[in-house]
Amino acid sequence: MASPQTGSLVLTGTVQADARAPGGHELHVNQLEVFHLVQEEFPIQSKEHGTGFLMEHRHLWIRSPRQQAILRIRHEIIRACRTFFDDRGFLLVDTPIFTPNACEGTTTLFETDYFGEKAYLTQSGQLYNEATAAAFGKVYCFGPTFRAEKSKTRRHLMEFWMVEPEVAFAELADVMTLAEEFLTSIVAHVLKRRREELKVLDRDMKKLEAIVPPFPRITYAEAVERLQKKGNPIQPGDDFGGDEETILSNEFDRPAIIHRYPTALKAFYMQNDPENPDLALCMDVLAPEGYGEIIGGGQRIHERDKLLTRLKAHRLPEDAFRWYLDLRTFGSVPHAGFGMGIERAVAWICGLEHVRETIPFPRMLYKIYP
């Protein structure tokens, strides 16, 4: 019989303080009860294992101290998100997972049959959030989102969780400030409640303690100039990829807000800058230390005719967005919001190299087991 490395036991005794013991306490046992004595060798040994092997045994890997620390910090980040919005009068409103239309184009959607009709797994709750913001003023949704993006980078998952606030009577400047306050609050919350877990991860807490306002705010055009000076081949009008985001976010000791990207790079619903219609009133927030984008958002088009023109320009079916146009037909107001991917925030705050450790059972390209 193999020597068991794991099992289920109940130990009864007296806990006493002892500075020599790990954790500062020891248990004087007077009773032991065995629930389950394992007869096989535990798959994960005290040696180096490849990432592929550990991911195949993710159901057991999450028992390890490092993985537990990450998931406890994830829990704290989620609690901090809810607390932040709840304390500021936002209403949590759940949005659908099945949707009849795309939020940001159909190329990265998971398509499914919905009783003979074509439906998609949601990319974002934003469009429905706009409807609830028109009803309640300040709302947020929090749930799973899906992107069928064939990417294997350290920042991408097929299924991830997003928190998305939407605010009526808000403009770009308002949500930039909201995002700044939001991230500052989350980091402070984790530092206050999860320092022991951060120590397990060997996280440099001084870098997290530097996350205080104000955050740097630079335009897309200024960001392109910075990249070119660093030798990056990007040209005006090009979108930022992982390399560009890494370079930019390494320049600051706190999150940086990049705003006013070219309209052509952004989704159909983005409001354009009245001072330069070629630019969108949008923003991305890049986490420092090379972690890149963790928040994306901006101001939405609130004029019906303009939105209808944009739908046609993007060749999107008017019928599918009839309800969305109704929001601009009946009592429309300026509004804005953003979305933050929980897994990217966890990776940054924990100091992880890859988002695969930020969620209990990650769904990655061609990886759906266990």
KEKE-3310 file (N, C-alpha, C; in steps of 0.2 Angstrom, whole numbers, plus 5000, padded with zeros to 4 digits):
npx = (5004:5003:5010:5000:4996:4986:4970:4955:4953:4948:4953:4954:4957:4967:4970:4985:4995:5010:5025:5035:5029:5023:5013:5010:5003:4999:4992:4987:4984:4970:4962:4958:4950:4947:4941:4942:4954:4966:4970:4978:4992:4994:4991:4998:5014:5027:5036:5042:5030:5023:5013:5003:5000:4996:4985:4976:4974:4967:4956:4961:4973:4968:4968:4980:4991:4995:4986:4974:4976:4976:4962:4955:4959:4953:4939:4939:4941:4929:4920:4923:4920:4906:4903:4908:4900:4887:4887:4887:4875:4871:4861:4860:4857:4853:4858:4854:4861:4859:4858:4850:4857:4873:4885:4897:4900:4900:4910:4917:4909:4900:4889:4872:4858:4842:4828:4826:4829:4843:4854:4866:4879:4882:4893:4894:4885:4881:4873:4860:4861:4861:4847:4842:4849:4842:4830:4833:4844:4858:4866:4873:4879:4884:4892:4894:4903:4906:4918:4923:4936:4950:4962:4978:4984:4992:4982:4969:4953:4940:4929:4923:4922:4913:4911:4900:4896:4884:4879:4866:4865:4878:4895:4910:4921:4916:4915:4928:4933:4925:4930:4943:4941:4935:4945:4955:4948:4946:4959:4964:4955:4958:4972:4969:4962:4968:4981:4989:4987:4993:5006:5009:5009:5020:5019:5023:5019:5021:5020:5007:5002:5005:4994:4985:4975:4979:4976:4987:4982:4981:4979:4974:4982:4993:4998:5002:5013:5022:5024:5030:5042:5048:5052:5042:5033:5020:5007:4998:4980:4981:4976:4979:4988:4993:5007:5009:5001:5008:5020:5016:5009:5020:5026:5021:5017:5005:4988:4984:4975:4969:4963:4950:4951:4953:4937:4935:4940:4932:4917:4900:4892:4898:4900:4905:4918:4914:4922:4931:4926:4931:4936:4933:4923:4929:4938:4952:4958:4974:4982:4996:5014:5015:5003:4992:4976:4962:4950:4938:4928:4916:4907:4891:4882:4868:4858:4845:4845:4858:4863:4856:4862:4875:4873:4869:4881:4889:4884:4874:4859:4844:4832:4836:4840:4830:4824:4834:4836:4824:4827:4833:4823:4813:4814:4828:4844:4861:4873:4885:4897:4907:4917:4924:4935:4935:4945:4957:4959:4962:4973:4982:4982:4986:4999:5001:5007:4999:4981:4975:4976:4967:4954:4943:4940:4947:4942:4949:4957:4953:4953:4944:4942:4946)
npy = (4994:5011:5025:5035:5052:5061:5064:5062:5068:5071:5080:5082:5093:5104:5120:5130:5144:5146:5152:5146:5138:5135:5148:5152:5145:5129:5112:5102:5086:5075:5066:5057:5055:5045:5049:5046:5036:5037:5027:5027:5035:5052:5063:5075:5079:5084:5092:5099:5102:5102:5115:5111:5098:5102:5109:5099:5093:5102:5102:5096:5104:5116:5114:5118:5129:5141:5142:5143:5155:5164:5162:5166:5180:5183:5182:5192:5203:5203:5205:5218:5225:5224:5230:5243:5249:5246:5254:5267:5269:5262:5251:5233:5224:5210:5204:5197:5181:5173:5181:5190:5197:5204:5212:5218:5215:5200:5191:5186:5178:5165:5155:5148:5137:5143:5136:5135:5148:5159:5162:5170:5168:5179:5194:5204:5214:5226:5233:5230:5235:5248:5250:5248:5258:5269:5267:5267:5275:5274:5259:5242:5227:5210:5196:5181:5181:5179:5175:5171:5171:5167:5166:5164:5170:5177:5184:5180:5172:5161:5161:5172:5183:5198:5215:5228:5244:5257:5273:5285:5302:5304:5308:5305:5310:5308:5294:5291:5296:5289:5276:5277:5279:5267:5257:5261:5259:5245:5240:5245:5238:5225:5225:5228:5217:5205:5203:5192:5182:5189:5188:5175:5173:5180:5194:5210:5222:5235:5240:5239:5248:5260:5263:5275:5289:5304:5296:5294:5302:5300:5305:5294:5298:5304:5292:5285:5292:5290:5277:5275:5282:5273:5264:5256:5250:5255:5264:5280:5277:5264:5249:5245:5232:5217:5219:5233:5238:5233:5239:5253:5252:5249:5260:5267:5269:5266:5263:5268:5279:5279:5288:5293:5286:5282:5283:5273:5262:5258:5251:5251:5259:5269:5286:5300:5312:5329:5339:5333:5323:5312:5305:5294:5296:5288:5276:5267:5258:5255:5243:5244:5238:5231:5224:5228:5231:5233:5238:5244:5256:5270:5284:5283:5284:5294:5299:5296:5296:5297:5285:5276:5278:5274:5260:5256:5259:5250:5239:5232:5223:5232:5228:5219:5227:5235:5237:5243:5255:5261:5265:5277:5284:5286:5297:5299:5301:5308:5296:5284:5272:5257:5242:5229:5216:5203:5193:5198:5208:5201:5194:5205:5211:5200:5198:5189:5178:5173:5172:5160:5155:5162:5159:5147:5136:5137:5142:5140:5142:5128:5121:5113:5105:5101)
npz = (5000:4996:5004:5012:5008:5010:5017:5027:5043:5060:5073:5090:5103:5113:5110:5110:5113:5106:5102:5095:5086:5069:5063:5076:5086:5094:5093:5106:5105:5110:5105:5090:5075:5061:5045:5032:5025:5013:5000:4989:4980:4982:4968:4966:4970:4981:4973:4957:4946:4929:4921:4913:4919:4932:4929:4924:4935:4943:4952:4963:4965:4970:4983:4988:4998:4991:4980:4988:4994:4983:4979:4990:4991:4979:4982:4992:4984:4976:4986:4989:4978:4977:4989:4987:4977:4982:4994:4988:4983:4972:4962:4961:4947:4938:4923:4906:4902:4890:4874:4861:4852:4847:4857:4855:4841:4831:4830:4841:4848:4857:4850:4851:4850:4852:4855:4841:4837:4834:4846:4858:4870:4882:4880:4888:4900:4897:4888:4892:4905:4902:4900:4912:4920:4915:4921:4935:4938:4944:4942:4943:4936:4939:4934:4925:4909:4892:4879:4863:4859:4850:4858:4866:4876:4892:4897:4894:4895:4891:4898:4910:4924:4926:4932:4931:4931:4927:4923:4924:4917:4917:4911:4901:4909:4922:4924:4923:4935:4944:4941:4945:4959:4962:4960:4969:4981:4981:4981:4993:5002:5001:5005:5018:5023:5019:5020:5025:5016:5005:5008:5008:4994:4991:4988:4983:4994:4995:4982:4980:4990:4985:4976:4975:4972:4963:4947:4933:4918:4901:4884:4870:4859:4865:4871:4860:4856:4866:4866:4853:4856:4864:4855:4849:4835:4833:4824:4822:4824:4825:4835:4852:4858:4868:4869:4868:4878:4889:4889:4891:4904:4912:4914:4924:4942:4947:4942:4925:4915:4899:4887:4874:4861:4844:4835:4826:4831:4841:4849:4842:4849:4856:4861:4852:4852:4854:4851:4842:4831:4826:4837:4851:4865:4876:4887:4893:4907:4913:4922:4933:4932:4921:4918:4911:4902:4913:4915:4904:4896:4894:4887:4882:4866:4866:4858:4847:4832:4829:4834:4827:4814:4817:4819:4806:4799:4805:4800:4807:4812:4812:4818:4828:4837:4841:4853:4860:4853:4857:4870:4867:4861:4870:4883:4884:4891:4893:4897:4905:4908:4913:4912:4922:4922:4933:4934:4928:4937:4949:4945:4944:4957:4965:4959:4949:4935:4926:4921:4923:4936:4943:4945:4950:4941:4927:4910:4895:4879:4870:4881:4893:4904:4921)
capx = (5000:5006:5010:4995:4998:4980:4965:4951:4953:4946:4958:4951:4962:4967:4974:4989:4999:5017:5029:5040:5025:5020:5006:5010:4999:5000:4986:4988:4978:4968:4957:4959:4945:4948:4935:4944:4961:4968:4974:4982:4997:4991:4994:5002:5019:5032:5041:5040:5025:5021:5007:4998:4998:4992:4978:4972:4972:4965:4951:4965:4978:4966:4969:4987:4991:4995:4979:4969:4977:4973:4955:4953:4959:4947:4933:4939:4940:4922:4916:4925:4917:4899:4903:4909:4894:4881:4888:4886:4868:4870:4857:4862:4852:4855:4857:4854:4866:4857:4856:4848:4862:4880:4887:4903:4902:4898:4916:4920:4903:4898:4882:4869:4851:4837:4822:4825:4832:4850:4856:4873:4881:4883:4899:4894:4878:4881:4867:4854:4863:4859:4840:4841:4851:4837:4825:4835:4849:4864:4866:4878:4878:4890:4890:4899:4903:4910:4922:4925:4942:4955:4968:4981:4989:4991:4977:4963:4949:4934:4923:4926:4917:4913:4907:4899:4892:4881:4876:4863:4867:4886:4899:4917:4925:4913:4916:4935:4934:4922:4935:4949:4939:4934:4951:4958:4945:4947:4966:4964:4951:4963:4977:4967:4959:4971:4989:4992:4987:4997:5012:5009:5011:5026:5017:5026:5014:5023:5018:5000:5001:5006:4988:4981:4973:4976:4979:4989:4977:4984:4975:4977:4988:4999:5000:5005:5019:5026:5026:5035:5048:5050:5054:5036:5031:5013:5006:4991:4975:4982:4974:4984:4988:4996:5014:5008:4998:5013:5025:5013:5008:5026:5028:5018:5017:4998:4984:4984:4969:4970:4956:4949:4954:4949:4931:4935:4943:4928:4911:4896:4888:4902:4899:4911:4920:4911:4928:4934:4921:4935:4938:4927:4923:4930:4944:4954:4962:4979:4985:5003:5018:5014:4997:4988:4969:4958:4944:4936:4922:4916:4901:4887:4878:4861:4854:4843:4847:4866:4864:4854:4867:4880:4871:4870:4888:4892:4880:4870:4852:4840:4827:4838:4842:4824:4823:4840:4834:4819:4830:4834:4816:4808:4817:4835:4849:4868:4875:4891:4899:4913:4917:4931:4936:4938:4951:4963:4961:4965:4980:4987:4983:4990:5005:5002:5009:4993:4975:4972:4975:4963:4947:4943:4941:4947:4940:4954:4957:4953:4954:4937:4942:4940)
capy = (5000:5017:5029:5041:5059:5065:5060:5066:5067:5075:5080:5085:5094:5110:5125:5134:5149:5144:5156:5142:5134:5139:5151:5155:5141:5122:5109:5096:5081:5070:5062:5057:5051:5045:5048:5043:5035:5037:5021:5029:5040:5059:5065:5081:5078:5090:5092:5103:5099:5106:5118:5106:5093:5105:5111:5093:5091:5108:5100:5095:5109:5122:5113:5120:5135:5146:5143:5145:5162:5167:5162:5170:5186:5184:5183:5199:5208:5203:5208:5225:5228:5225:5235:5250:5251:5246:5260:5273:5269:5258:5245:5227:5222:5205:5205:5190:5177:5172:5187:5189:5201:5205:5219:5221:5211:5193:5187:5182:5176:5158:5154:5143:5137:5144:5134:5136:5154:5160:5166:5170:5169:5187:5196:5210:5216:5234:5236:5229:5240:5255:5251:5248:5264:5274:5267:5268:5280:5271:5252:5238:5220:5206:5190:5178:5184:5174:5178:5166:5174:5162:5169:5160:5175:5176:5188:5179:5167:5161:5162:5176:5187:5206:5219:5233:5250:5261:5279:5290:5309:5304:5308:5302:5312:5306:5287:5290:5297:5283:5270:5279:5278:5260:5253:5263:5256:5238:5238:5246:5233:5219:5227:5228:5211:5199:5203:5186:5179:5192:5186:5168:5174:5185:5200:5216:5226:5242:5242:5240:5253:5266:5264:5281:5295:5304:5291:5297:5302:5303:5303:5289:5301:5304:5286:5282:5295:5287:5270:5276:5284:5267:5260:5252:5252:5257:5271:5283:5273:5257:5248:5243:5225:5216:5222:5240:5239:5231:5245:5259:5251:5248:5267:5271:5265:5266:5263:5274:5280:5281:5290:5296:5282:5284:5280:5267:5256:5256:5248:5256:5263:5274:5293:5303:5319:5335:5343:5330:5318:5306:5302:5292:5297:5281:5275:5260:5258:5250:5241:5245:5232:5227:5220:5230:5234:5229:5242:5248:5260:5277:5287:5280:5288:5295:5302:5290:5296:5295:5278:5272:5279:5270:5253:5255:5259:5244:5233:5228:5223:5237:5224:5216:5233:5240:5239:5247:5261:5263:5269:5284:5287:5288:5300:5298:5306:5306:5291:5281:5266:5253:5235:5227:5209:5201:5189:5202:5212:5197:5193:5211:5212:5195:5198:5182:5178:5171:5173:5154:5154:5167:5157:5140:5131:5141:5139:5143:5140:5121:5118:5114:5099:5097)
capz = (5000:4995:5010:5010:5009:5011:5020:5031:5050:5065:5078:5095:5108:5116:5106:5115:5110:5106:5097:5091:5081:5063:5065:5083:5090:5092:5096:5110:5103:5114:5101:5083:5071:5054:5041:5025:5024:5006:4998:4983:4980:4979:4961:4967:4975:4983:4967:4952:4941:4924:4922:4910:4924:4937:4927:4923:4942:4946:4957:4969:4966:4974:4990:4991:5001:4986:4977:4992:4995:4977:4979:4996:4988:4974:4986:4995:4978:4974:4991:4989:4972:4979:4995:4984:4973:4987:4998:4984:4981:4965:4962:4958:4943:4934:4916:4904:4899:4883:4871:4854:4847:4849:4860:4851:4835:4832:4828:4847:4852:4857:4847:4853:4847:4857:4852:4834:4835:4835:4852:4860:4876:4883:4880:4892:4902:4896:4884:4897:4910:4900:4901:4920:4922:4913:4926:4942:4939:4945:4943:4941:4935:4941:4932:4920:4902:4887:4873:4859:4856:4850:4860:4872:4880:4899:4900:4891:4897:4887:4903:4915:4928:4925:4936:4926:4933:4922:4927:4920:4918:4918:4905:4902:4915:4928:4925:4924:4942:4947:4940:4950:4966:4963:4960:4975:4986:4981:4984:5001:5005:5001:5010:5025:5026:5016:5020:5026:5009:5000:5010:5005:4987:4991:4984:4986:4996:4994:4976:4981:4994:4980:4972:4977:4967:4956:4942:4927:4913:4895:4878:4865:4854:4869:4872:4854:4856:4872:4863:4848:4859:4867:4849:4847:4828:4832:4821:4824:4821:4827:4841:4857:4859:4874:4870:4869:4885:4894:4889:4894:4911:4916:4915:4930:4948:4948:4936:4921:4911:4892:4884:4868:4856:4837:4835:4822:4835:4847:4847:4838:4854:4859:4859:4849:4855:4850:4848:4837:4830:4825:4843:4855:4873:4879:4891:4896:4913:4913:4928:4933:4933:4915:4918:4905:4903:4917:4914:4898:4896:4892:4887:4876:4862:4869:4852:4843:4825:4829:4836:4821:4809:4818:4818:4799:4797:4807:4797:4812:4811:4816:4821:4834:4842:4841:4860:4862:4850:4861:4875:4864:4859:4876:4889:4884:4894:4893:4902:4904:4912:4912:4915:4925:4922:4940:4934:4927:4943:4953:4943:4945:4964:4968:4956:4945:4928:4921:4924:4924:4943:4946:4945:4952:4936:4921:4903:4891:4872:4869:4888:4897:4909:4923)
cpx = (5004:5005:5005:4998:4992:4975:4960:4951:4950:4950:4954:4956:4961:4972:4978:4993:5006:5021:5033:5036:5023:5013:5005:5006:5000:4994:4989:4982:4977:4964:4958:4954:4947:4942:4936:4952:4963:4972:4979:4987:4994:4995:4999:5007:5023:5038:5038:5035:5024:5014:5001:4995:4994:4985:4974:4970:4970:4960:4955:4970:4975:4966:4976:4986:4991:4989:4974:4970:4974:4965:4952:4953:4954:4941:4933:4938:4932:4918:4917:4921:4909:4898:4903:4903:4888:4881:4887:4879:4866:4865:4860:4856:4855:4853:4857:4860:4865:4855:4854:4853:4868:4881:4892:4905:4901:4904:4919:4914:4902:4890:4879:4862:4847:4830:4820:4827:4839:4850:4863:4874:4884:4891:4900:4886:4877:4875:4861:4855:4860:4851:4839:4843:4846:4831:4827:4841:4856:4863:4872:4876:4884:4888:4895:4898:4908:4912:4925:4931:4947:4962:4971:4986:4987:4985:4970:4960:4943:4928:4926:4920:4918:4909:4906:4894:4890:4878:4873:4865:4875:4889:4906:4921:4922:4915:4924:4936:4931:4927:4941:4947:4938:4940:4955:4955:4946:4954:4967:4960:4955:4968:4975:4965:4963:4978:4992:4993:4992:5004:5014:5012:5017:5025:5021:5021:5015:5020:5010:4998:5002:5000:4984:4980:4978:4980:4981:4983:4980:4979:4979:4983:4994:5002:5004:5012:5024:5028:5031:5042:5052:5053:5048:5034:5024:5012:4999:4986:4975:4979:4980:4983:4992:5003:5013:5006:5003:5018:5022:5012:5014:5029:5026:5018:5010:4994:4984:4978:4970:4963:4956:4953:4950:4943:4931:4937:4938:4921:4906:4892:4892:4901:4905:4912:4918:4916:4932:4930:4925:4937:4932:4928:4924:4937:4945:4958:4967:4982:4993:5007:5017:5008:4992:4981:4966:4951:4943:4929:4921:4908:4897:4883:4870:4856:4852:4845:4854:4867:4862:4859:4873:4879:4872:4877:4892:4889:4877:4863:4848:4835:4829:4840:4836:4823:4828:4839:4829:4821:4832:4828:4812:4813:4824:4839:4856:4869:4882:4892:4905:4912:4924:4930:4939:4944:4957:4964:4964:4972:4985:4988:4987:4997:5006:5004:5004:4987:4972:4972:4970:4956:4947:4944:4941:4945:4945:4953:4958:4955:4947:4937:4947:4934)
cpy = (5006:5021:5035:5048:5064:5061:5065:5064:5072:5075:5085:5087:5101:5114:5129:5138:5146:5148:5152:5138:5138:5142:5154:5151:5133:5118:5103:5091:5076:5065:5063:5052:5051:5044:5044:5042:5033:5031:5022:5035:5047:5061:5070:5080:5084:5090:5097:5099:5104:5109:5114:5101:5096:5107:5105:5091:5097:5107:5098:5100:5115:5120:5116:5127:5141:5147:5145:5152:5166:5168:5166:5178:5188:5186:5190:5204:5209:5206:5216:5228:5229:5230:5242:5252:5251:5253:5267:5273:5266:5252:5239:5225:5216:5206:5198:5187:5175:5179:5186:5193:5202:5212:5222:5217:5204:5188:5183:5180:5168:5158:5148:5143:5138:5143:5136:5143:5154:5164:5165:5170:5176:5188:5202:5211:5223:5236:5235:5234:5247:5256:5251:5255:5270:5273:5268:5273:5277:5263:5248:5231:5216:5199:5187:5181:5179:5177:5172:5168:5169:5165:5164:5164:5174:5180:5186:5172:5167:5162:5166:5180:5195:5209:5226:5239:5254:5267:5284:5297:5309:5305:5305:5304:5309:5298:5286:5291:5291:5277:5271:5277:5271:5256:5255:5259:5249:5236:5239:5241:5227:5220:5226:5221:5205:5200:5197:5182:5182:5190:5179:5168:5178:5191:5206:5221:5233:5245:5243:5246:5260:5267:5269:5286:5300:5299:5296:5297:5305:5301:5297:5292:5302:5297:5283:5286:5292:5280:5271:5278:5278:5262:5255:5254:5254:5264:5273:5279:5266:5255:5245:5235:5224:5219:5230:5242:5238:5237:5251:5258:5250:5255:5270:5266:5264:5265:5269:5274:5283:5282:5293:5293:5284:5280:5274:5261:5254:5254:5254:5261:5269:5281:5296:5310:5324:5339:5340:5323:5311:5302:5300:5294:5291:5281:5268:5262:5253:5249:5242:5238:5228:5223:5222:5232:5229:5232:5245:5250:5266:5279:5284:5285:5288:5298:5297:5290:5295:5288:5274:5273:5275:5262:5252:5255:5253:5237:5229:5228:5227:5233:5221:5221:5237:5242:5244:5255:5265:5267:5276:5288:5290:5291:5298:5303:5304:5301:5287:5276:5263:5246:5233:5219:5207:5197:5193:5206:5208:5195:5199:5211:5207:5194:5191:5183:5177:5171:5166:5152:5158:5165:5150:5135:5135:5138:5143:5140:5132:5118:5119:5108:5102:5103)
cpz = (5000:5002:5008:5012:5010:5014:5024:5038:5054:5071:5084:5101:5111:5112:5111:5111:5111:5100:5093:5085:5075:5064:5072:5088:5089:5096:5100:5109:5108:5111:5094:5080:5064:5050:5034:5025:5016:5005:4992:4984:4978:4973:4962:4972:4977:4979:4962:4947:4935:4924:4919:4915:4929:4935:4926:4930:4946:4952:4964:4970:4970:4981:4993:4993:4996:4983:4981:4994:4990:4978:4985:4994:4983:4977:4989:4989:4976:4979:4991:4983:4974:4985:4992:4981:4978:4991:4995:4981:4974:4967:4958:4954:4938:4927:4912:4901:4892:4880:4864:4849:4851:4853:4857:4845:4836:4831:4835:4851:4852:4855:4849:4850:4853:4854:4845:4832:4837:4841:4854:4867:4877:4883:4886:4894:4900:4893:4888:4903:4908:4901:4908:4923:4920:4918:4933:4943:4939:4947:4941:4940:4937:4939:4927:4913:4898:4881:4869:4855:4856:4851:4866:4876:4888:4902:4898:4894:4892:4891:4908:4918:4927:4930:4932:4929:4927:4926:4922:4922:4920:4911:4906:4908:4922:4929:4925:4932:4946:4947:4945:4957:4967:4964:4967:4981:4987:4984:4991:5005:5006:5005:5017:5028:5023:5016:5021:5020:5004:5002:5008:4998:4986:4987:4987:4987:4995:4987:4976:4985:4990:4976:4976:4972:4968:4952:4936:4922:4906:4889:4874:4861:4859:4870:4866:4854:4861:4869:4857:4850:4862:4861:4847:4840:4827:4828:4823:4821:4823:4834:4846:4858:4866:4875:4872:4876:4891:4895:4893:4902:4915:4917:4921:4936:4951:4942:4932:4916:4904:4889:4877:4862:4849:4837:4831:4826:4840:4844:4845:4843:4857:4857:4857:4852:4851:4848:4843:4836:4828:4831:4847:4862:4877:4883:4892:4902:4913:4920:4928:4933:4926:4914:4913:4907:4908:4917:4907:4899:4893:4891:4881:4872:4865:4864:4848:4836:4824:4830:4830:4815:4810:4817:4811:4797:4799:4805:4802:4811:4815:4820:4828:4839:4843:4849:4863:4859:4854:4867:4873:4862:4865:4882:4889:4887:4893:4899:4900:4909:4910:4914:4917:4925:4929:4939:4933:4933:4948:4952:4945:4953:4967:4965:4952:4938:4923:4924:4925:4931:4947:4947:4946:4946:4929:4914:4899:4884:4872:4876:4892:4902:4914:4924)
residu = (MET:ALA:SER:PRO:GLN:THR:GLY:SER:LEU:VAL:LEU:THR:GLY:THR:VAL:GLN:ALA:ASP:ALA:ARG:ALA:PRO:GLY:GLY:HIS:GLU:LEU:HIS:VAL:ASN:GLN:LEU:GLU:VAL:PHE:HIS:LEU:VAL:GLN:GLU:GLU:PHE:PRO:ILE:GLN:SER:LYS:GLU:HIS:GLY:THR:GLY:PHE:LEU:MET:GLU:HIS:ARG:HIS:LEU:TRP:ILE:ARG:SER:PRO:ARG:GLN:GLN:ALA:ILE:LEU:ARG:ILE:ARG:HIS:GLU:ILE:ILE:ARG:ALA:CYS:ARG:THR:PHE:PHE:ASP:ASP:ARG:GLY:PHE:LEU:LEU:VAL:ASP:THR:PRO:ILE:PHE:THR:PRO:ASN:ALA:CYS:GLU:GLY:THR:THR:THR:LEU:PHE:GLU:THR:ASP:TYR:PHE:GLY:GLU:LYS:ALA:TYR:LEU:THR:GLN:SER:GLY:GLN:LEU:TYR:ASN:GLU:ALA:THR:ALA:ALA:ALA:PHE:GLY:LYS:VAL:TYR:CYS:PHE:GLY:PRO:THR:PHE:ARG:ALA:GLU:LYS:SER:LYS:THR:ARG:ARG:HIS:LEU:MET:GLU:PHE:TRP:MET:VAL:GLU:PRO:GLU:VAL:ALA:PHE:ALA:GLU:LEU:ALA:ASP:VAL:MET:THR:LEU:ALA:GLU:GLU:PHE:LEU:THR:SER:ILE:VAL:ALA:HIS:VAL:LEU:LYS:ARG:ARG:ARG:GLU:GLU:LEU:LYS:VAL:LEU:ASP:ARG:ASP:MET:LYS:LYS:LEU:GLU:ALA:ILE:VAL:PRO:PRO:PHE:PRO:ARG:ILE:THR:TYR:ALA:GLU:ALA:VAL:GLU:ARG:LEU:GLN:LYS:LYS:GLY:ASN:PRO:ILE:GLN:PRO:GLY:ASP:ASP:PHE:GLY:GLY:ASP:GLU:GLU:THR:ILE:LEU:SER:ASN:GLU:PHE:ASP:ARG:PRO:ALA:ILE:ILE:HIS:ARG:TYR:PRO:THR:ALA:LEU:LYS:ALA:PHE:TYR:MET:GLN:ASN:ASP:PRO:GLU:ASN:PRO:ASP:LEU:ALA:LEU:CYS:MET:ASP:VAL:LEU:ALA:PRO:GLU:GLY:TYR:GLY:GLU:ILE:ILE:GLY:GLY:GLY:GLN:ARG:ILE:HIS:GLU:ARG:ASP:LYS:LEU:LEU:THR:ARG:LEU:LYS:ALA:HIS:ARG:LEU:PRO:GLU:ASP:ALA:PHE:ARG:TRP:TYR:LEU:ASP:LEU:ARG:THR:PHE:GLY:SER:VAL:PRO:HIS:ALA:GLY:PHE:GLY:MET:GLY:ILE:GLU:ARG:ALA:VAL:ALA:TRP:ILE:CYS:GLY:LEU:GLU:HIS:VAL:ARG:GLU:THR:ILE:PRO:PHE:PRO:ARG:MET:LEU:TYR:LYS:ILE:TYR:PRO)
# end
